[in-house]
Amino acid sequence: MTTMTIDSNPIDPIRWCDGSLELLDQRVLPERHELLPVTSANDAAKAIGDMVVRGAPAIGIAAAYGVVLEAQRSTGADWHDQLKEAIEHLGASRPTAVNLFWALSRMSAVIDEHRHELHPPVTALLEMAGSIHARDRSDNLTLGRLGSELIARHGRCSVMTHCNTGALATGGHGTALGVIRSAWAKGLITRVHVNETRPWLQGARLTAWELQQEEIPAVLSVDSAASLLMARGEIGWLIVGADRIAANGDVANKIGTYALAVQARHHGVKVMVVAPVSTFDLSLESGAAIPIETRDARELTHQGERAVAPEGIEVFNPVFDITPAALIDVIVCEHGVIETPERGSIARLLA
Ligand code: MRU
């Protein structure tokens, strides 16, 4: 069995070593650093659904390794059906991030290619999962370079980011946070304003922690402080990631991104969306067709074990929203930069 060890990286949320998968449990960060062993596709699907691993590219990578785990366990002539069932189960774990389906369709193609063989193609599947992982990391570095060049063009400034789009959410480095990291390394950023990102607190728990690891100056605020900061002229760019980008440039991202883009337009703050090509879904005409995940009411009604809302209250907890393309100044992907994104410019760059 091929051994694939992930390159050393200070923040490594997905670790494959000697045929096993471990995930850094993002539910308990930054308080505790716990690695969760994952031994089957079912385990991987549960870990994705429960947010042990989260962030669009990281979900796709974890699911790909989940298929490898299942291939290692599969026996008998019906291995092909077993793996297809595992892929279906993994695909049901979270609905919005298209990177999950992008990664699973690559794994599915490998399965189909080997369907006439007696045993599951473990080595070929591991190679595909490893290449999805490695490619995401190297694409992130390209995103970092392209995004930081845009910041350089407009001048040194402080920036705002939402949710967590860093090494924890990707194969390494990050998308929006990768741009911020790269720009910081070039002396282009004075400080990073981190929104706490209600209700799961990806900003407070994960982004603030990642920035602290690298001693990048970061200020944490409640999400609703964004307009005040923008009105004071303290934000040069709003830089966010994406979970799915439709053919017309509408962007699904963490709940609150739409409101931030409206506020940014009002205050003349530029909006940069940073995402790999695997986040585009050109089969969808517009953001209206993107499925929006809603999660457990308890995320709003409780802080840990403590109730912070009356029992029985009806709760609306969508965890993504759609930012219309018209509110986005630029989308950065590894193929290049799309200014004032619209259907034609996106199709041309991705062709
Ligand atoms: O619910 P999450 O934490 O998976 O949501 C993550 C986001 O919304 C990120 O902004 C997006 O996945 C891009 S991650 C590089």
Boltz pocket constraint, residues with backbone or C-beta under 6 A from the ligand:
constraints:
  - pocket:
      binder: B
      contacts: [[A, 54], [A, 55], [A, 56], [A, 57], [A, 97], [A, 162], [A, 163], [A, 164], [A, 165], [A, 166], [A, 169], [A, 170], [A, 174], [A, 175], [A, 176], [A, 202], [A, 240], [A, 241], [A, 242], [A, 243], [A, 253], [A, 254], [A, 255], [A, 274], [A, 319]]
      max_distance: 6.0
